[in-house]
Structure formats: structure tokens, C-alpha cells
Amino acid sequence: MWRKAIATTARGVGALHHPWRTIAHGHSTAVSPSDAVNSILLRSLKEHYLDVTKMNPPPKINPPSPFTVVQGSLDGNGPALKRTFGDEEITISVMRLANIVPGDGGEDDGADDGDDINQLFLHVDVSKPGQKESLHFLCGLYPDALGIHSVSMRPKADAASSVEDGSSYTGPVFEDLDEKIRDAFHNYIEERGVGDSLFPFLRAWLYVKDHRNLMRWFKSVGTFINENKTAVKDS
């Protein structure tokens, strides 16, 4: 539904693609061209913000035990889940295959929330006390499976970041490893609770996060434009 909301917003402000076409050529009007464009955009932002506030969130789902939600993770960019395994600390960051993008107007635009998400990417970090680096897994998570894309060592200071800087070695191509090694790595993270049982919670968690980000985007953009409009009037 978030995709549909953004797609509707994009269509709603489509007239602003060439805003000069909607502006009168005369200079005697009391409303400046900038004010006219701002007013159209602000009205559209407000309408769609109100639509977003009416969206029903997905049913609340608890993460599989013993994982717990990282406090403040919905409003930040760090890990979503954490747990301990012996003396290890395991954190999981999640992102979808692609961030929310405007819909293409196809039949799936009205699909139920979550139906369009069938793959997530996980950054799984396993760290130990006294170690300067953590063992990092990049995984693809599906409703019924989990696949490992890469295994690498990274500094602990970067463990909370889900963005690769491109300058460090990310390990060999996982599929090129011997099958026994690949199976052993899968067993390693499965023993620590990282598997397809996480999919329902992480999918719902992402929708809640997307909803918050979308509402924050509408408000911040609207506030910026409105303040800019006020500043122009006062100048």
C-alpha cells in the first residue's frame, strides 16, 4: 500500500513537472509564480499525508526467541535485531531488494501489504569480546529459505553499518567455495537462529519503518516548502 500511496502522490504532483506552463505571463497578479507552485505542491502533500495516516499497519509480530528488537531501530539505520549466543553477540540489519518506488500502475498496485515483498537482504554480524573484527554474512532471506551471498571479516566499528564502502575485501565468491564449506557456513548461522523463521517479523518491521519514513518525508518536505514560502513573503 505504501507503494500505491507514493505512486498516487507522484501522479498528484505530476502537473508540477513543467510548472511554468501553469503560471500566467502577467506580472500584475497578487500571487507570485513561486507561491502558486508552492501552494499546489503543499496541498498535494497534505492530502497524501492524510491518506498515509489512515493506513492500517500490519499485525504486530514478535521476533522469534531469543532475538529482541534493538531499541530505536525503527528510527535509525542500525541493526533491527540482536541476541547473544554463548559469548557471541549477533546483530541483524535488514533491507529489501529495492526501496519503495512509485508503482507502475499495474494490477498489483492494490495488492495487500506485504504481498509484493518476497525477498529481503540481511547483514548478519557475529562478534566476540576482545576481537577487533566481526564475522559478517550478507544473506538473501525468503519466506521459506535463506541463502548466503558472501562471508567476510570487517572491523567491529563498522558492524552496525549495512553499506559496503567497496574498499575492503568481501571474501571469495560464495558459490565458488566447496559445497562442504558452504553447508558448514549455513549450519553455522542456522545454529545461531538465522533462518527463514525471521521473515514474517522482518517483513512487518520494514513496513512499519517505511510507514514512519514516509510520514516523516511528507512532513519535512512540506515544512521546508512552507517555511521557504514564509521567508519569501517576509523578505
C-alpha positions in Angstrom: 0.0 0.0 0.0 2.9 2.3 0.7 4.0 1.9 -3.0 0.5 2.8 -4.1 0.5 5.9 -1.9 3.7 7.2 -3.3 2.6 6.4 -6.8 -0.6 8.4 -6.2 1.5 11.3 -4.8 3.7 11.2 -7.9 0.7 11.4 -10.1 -0.9 14.1 -7.9 2.0 16.4 -8.4 2.7 15.5 -12.0 1.4 18.9 -13.1 4.5 20.4 -11.5 6.8 18.6 -13.9 6.6 21.8 -16.1 5.3 24.3 -13.6 5.9 27.3 -15.8 3.0 26.1 -18.0 0.6 26.8 -15.2 1.8 30.3 -14.5 0.3 33.4 -16.0 2.6 35.6 -18.1 1.3 38.8 -16.5 3.2 40.4 -13.6 0.2 42.2 -12.0 -1.2 39.2 -10.2 -1.1 39.3 -6.4 0.2 35.7 -6.2 3.8 35.3 -7.3 4.7 32.3 -9.6 6.6 30.7 -6.7 3.7 31.0 -4.4 1.4 29.4 -7.0 3.7 26.4 -7.4 4.3 26.1 -3.6 0.5 26.2 -2.9 -0.2 23.3 -5.4 2.6 21.2 -4.0 1.7 21.9 -0.4 -1.9 21.0 -1.0 -1.0 17.7 -2.7 1.5 16.8 0.1 -1.1 17.5 2.8 -3.7 15.4 1.0 -1.5 12.4 0.6 0.0 12.8 4.1 -3.6 12.4 5.5 -4.1 9.3 3.3 -0.9 7.8 4.8 -2.1 8.4 8.4 -5.2 6.3 7.6 -3.2 3.3 6.5 -3.6 0.2 8.8 -0.2 -1.2 10.0 0.4 -4.9 9.6 -0.5 -7.1 12.6 2.1 -7.0 15.3 4.5 -9.9 15.2 7.1 -10.7 17.8 10.6 -11.8 16.6 11.5 -15.4 17.1 13.0 -16.0 20.5 15.7 -15.3 21.7 16.1 -12.4 19.3 15.0 -9.0 20.6 14.3 -5.7 18.8 17.1 -3.1 19.0 15.8 -0.1 20.8 15.3 2.9 18.5 15.9 0.8 15.4 12.7 1.9 13.6 14.0 5.5 13.6 17.6 4.7 12.8 19.8 2.9 10.3 21.4 0.3 12.6 20.6 -3.3 13.3 16.9 -4.4 13.8 17.5 -7.5 15.9 20.1 -8.7 18.4 20.8 -11.8 20.5 23.6 -13.5 22.4 24.9 -17.0 21.6 27.4 -18.1 24.3 30.0 -15.3 24.4 29.0 -14.0 20.9 26.8 -11.1 20.1 24.7 -11.4 16.9 23.1 -8.4 15.2 20.9 -8.4 12.1 20.3 -5.5 9.8 17.6 -5.8 7.1 16.7 -4.1 3.8 14.5 -5.0 1.0 15.7 -5.8 -2.5 14.7 -2.3 -3.6 13.4 0.6 -1.5 9.8 1.7 -2.1 9.4 3.1 -5.6 6.4 4.5 -7.3 4.0 1.9 -8.7 3.8 1.2 -12.4 0.0 1.4 -12.4 -0.3 -2.3 -12.8 -2.8 -4.7 -11.3 -0.6 -5.3 -8.3 -0.9 -1.7 -7.1 -3.8 -2.6 -5.0 -2.3 -5.7 -3.5 -2.4 -6.3 0.2 0.5 -5.0 2.3 3.5 -7.4 2.2 2.4 -9.4 -0.8 4.9 -7.7 -3.0 7.9 -8.4 -0.7 9.3 -11.9 -1.2 13.0 -11.3 -0.7 14.9 -9.4 2.0 18.7 -8.8 2.4 20.2 -9.4 5.8 23.5 -8.2 7.2 24.4 -10.6 10.0 27.3 -9.8 12.2 28.8 -12.2 14.7 31.2 -10.5 17.2 33.2 -11.8 20.1 34.6 -9.9 23.1 38.3 -8.9 22.6 38.1 -9.3 18.9 38.7 -6.3 16.7 36.7 -7.8 13.8 33.4 -9.4 13.4 32.3 -12.2 11.0 29.8 -10.7 8.6 27.3 -12.5 6.4 25.3 -11.0 3.6 22.3 -13.1 3.1 19.1 -13.3 1.0 16.1 -14.1 3.1 12.9 -15.6 1.6 9.6 -16.8 3.1 10.9 -20.4 3.1 14.7 -20.2 2.7 17.9 -18.3 3.4 20.9 -18.1 1.1 24.3 -16.7 1.8 25.8 -14.3 -0.7 29.1 -13.6 1.0 31.2 -14.1 4.1 33.8 -11.6 5.2 35.6 -10.1 8.2 35.0 -6.4 9.0 36.0 -4.0 11.8 33.6 -4.0 14.7 33.2 -0.3 14.3 31.5 -0.9 11.0 29.3 -3.7 12.2 26.2 -1.5 12.6 26.5 -0.2 9.0 24.7 -2.0 6.3 26.5 -0.2 3.5 29.7 -1.6 2.0 32.4 1.0 1.2 33.7 -1.0 -1.6 37.3 -0.7 -0.4 37.6 -3.9 1.7 37.8 -7.5 0.6 34.4 -9.2 1.0 35.7 -12.7 0.7 35.6 -15.2 -2.1 32.5 -15.7 -4.3 30.4 -17.9 -2.0 29.2 -20.1 -4.8 32.8 -20.9 -5.8 33.5 -22.4 -2.4 33.5 -26.1 -1.8 30.0 -27.5 -1.1 31.1 -28.8 2.3 32.3 -25.3 3.3 29.0 -23.7 2.1 27.0 -26.2 4.0 29.1 -25.6 7.1 28.5 -21.8 6.9 24.8 -22.4 6.5 24.8 -24.6 9.6 26.8 -22.0 11.4 24.2 -19.2 11.1 21.2 -21.6 11.4 22.6 -22.7 14.8 22.5 -19.1 15.8 18.9 -18.7 14.8 19.3 -17.0 11.5 16.8 -18.6 9.1 13.5 -18.2 7.3 11.6 -18.1 10.6 12.8 -14.4 10.8 11.0 -13.5 7.5 7.5 -12.7 8.8 8.7 -10.4 11.6 11.3 -8.6 9.4 8.8 -8.0 6.6 6.3 -6.5 9.0 9.1 -4.5 10.7 10.1 -3.0 7.4 6.6 -1.9 6.6 6.3 -0.1 9.9 9.7 1.6 9.3 8.6 2.5 5.7 5.4 4.0 7.0 7.3 6.1 9.6 9.8 7.3 7.0 7.0 8.1 4.5 5.1 10.2 7.1 8.3 11.9 8.1 9.1 12.7 4.5 5.8 14.3 3.8 6.0 16.5 6.9 9.7 17.5 6.5 9.2 18.4 2.8 6.0 20.3 3.5 7.6 22.2 6.4 10.6 23.1 4.2 8.4 24.5 1.4 6.1 26.3 3.8 8.9 27.9 5.6 10.6 28.9 2.4 7.3 30.5 1.3 7.0 32.4 4.5 10.6 33.6 4.2 9.9 35.0 0.7 6.9 36.9 1.9 8.8 38.4 4.8 11.7 39.5 2.6 
